Amino acid sequence: MDFSKKFRFSLLSFLYLLFLTACNSSHATSIAEVAEKIRFAVNNNNIEQFHSLTTLPLTIYEQEWESAQDGMGFVLGKFTQKDISTTSKFKAIIPDFLVSLQIEGKTPITDISLDMFKDELGNKLTFWKRFNLVLFKRGEGDVEHIVLMGLNKTTNKLSAIYIN
């Protein structure tokens, strides 16, 4: 093969690879699609799938509701935080966590602001600024139950979750 044929072959090969890369990046998974996969894993108690969609460290915030002091309605109650930094801790905590949680909301909401969660997140707002946020509402009634997911901005994997 002479030089010009080699050059054309190399150029065409390069352009083909460039085209394939562009096609693959156009099918990148959206934040909403990742959140739906996480929701599916949680609701089906699929530990392996949930693990594949998370990154360590993973922080879990759980907040209870309690009756208001005046007996009229409900207010945010006890707050617990679990920090999972190792695979062994993940394996110890996540099975019970998944069994206890159902995400009822079907539509991931991605157009949200942290300002909406000042009461729920309190002094944790700075921590949450580093994530892409996805909200699922868990039903309505006397209290607004939510699941707020914090997805790593680089990998789109779950890094934090808030449940009330």
N, C-alpha and C positions, 0 to 999 in steps of 0.2 A: 504494500500500500504506500503510495507516495505521500509526501508531506501535506498537500492540500486535502487529500481524502481523509487523512488522519485528523487534520484540523477540523474539517466539517463534521466528522464523526464525533469528535470530542465536544464540539460546540452543540450539536444536536443532543448528545447525551446530557450535557449540562442543562440545556433548556428543558429537556424532558424531566429531569430531577427537580428543577425549579418549579415546573408546572405541577408535579405531584405534591411537592411541599405546599404550594399555594392551595391546592385542592384540599389537602388534609387540614390546614389551618382554618379553612372556611367552614369546616364541620366541627370546630371546637365546641365542646360542651358548654352551654350557658350556665350561669349561676342558678337560674331557676330549674334547669334540668338536673343539676347536681342536687339541689335541695329536694326535688321530687324523688330522686334515687335514695337519698337519706331517709325521707319520709317512708318510702316503701320498705327499706331495711328495718326501720324502727317498728312499723306497724306489723311486719311479718316476723319480728324477732329474729332477724337474719344477722347473726353476730359477724359472720365472715364478710358479708357485703358491707355492713356498717364499718367494720375495721378498714376495709379497702377505701372507704370514703372519708376517713378521718386521718389526722396527723397528730403526732405527739409533740409537745404536750397538748392534751385536750382538757379544757376546763368546763365543768358542768356547774351551772348555778340553778338551784331549785328554790323556789319561794312559795310558801303556803299562803292561803287566804285565811283570815280569821274574822270573827264578828267585830264590828265597830264597837267602841266603848259605849256609845249611846244606844246600842242595839239596833241601829238603823243601817242595814246593809253590811258590807264587808270592806276590809282594808287589808293591805299587804301585811303578811305576818312573818313568821320565822324564815330566815334565809340561810341556806347552806351552800357551801362551795366545795367541790371535789376537783382536785388537780391530779390528772393522770399523766404521768411522765414516763412510765415504762410499760412494756408489753405485758409483763406479769400483773401489774396493777390494772391494766386494761382488762385482762382476762378475769380478774377477781371482781371488778366493779360492774362492767358493762352487761353481763347477762341479767342481773337483777334490775339494772336500770332500764333495759329494753323491755323487760316483762312489765314494768310498772308504768310505762309511757305509751300512749297512743296519740298520734297527731291527727286530730279530726279534720282540721282545715285541709281542703283539697287544693287550694290555689296559693302558690308561693308569691309573696308580695316582696318585690325587690326595690321599689321606689319609695324608700323610707329614710327617715333621718333619726339619728341618735337622740335628738331633742325630744322625740316622742316617748322616750323611755327613761327620762330623768328620775322619775319616782322608782321605777323597777331596778335600774342599774346603779343609781346613786353615785358613789365615788368610783365606780368601775367604768365610767364613760370613757376615760382616756384609754383604758385597756381595749375597749371595743372599737376604737377609732381605726385600728390597724386591719380591720376585717371588712370584707364585703358582707352586707347584712341581708338576711332573708327572714321574713316573718310568716308564720302560719298562725292563723287564729284557731283556737281550739274549741270554739263554741261561745255562745253568748247567753246572758241571763243576768243574775245578780252581780256576777263578776266577769271580767273579760280575760279568759284564759288564753295564753299565747305561748308559742315556741319561737324564740329568736335564735337564729343560727348565725354564727360568725365564721365565714369561710376565708381561708388563707388567700390573700390577693394574688399570690403567685401560682399556687397549685389548685385552688378551688376546693381544697379539702377542709372538712369541718375541724375547726380549732377551738370553738367555744359554743356552748348552747345554754340558753336561759329558758327555764320552764316555770310557769306559775299556774 
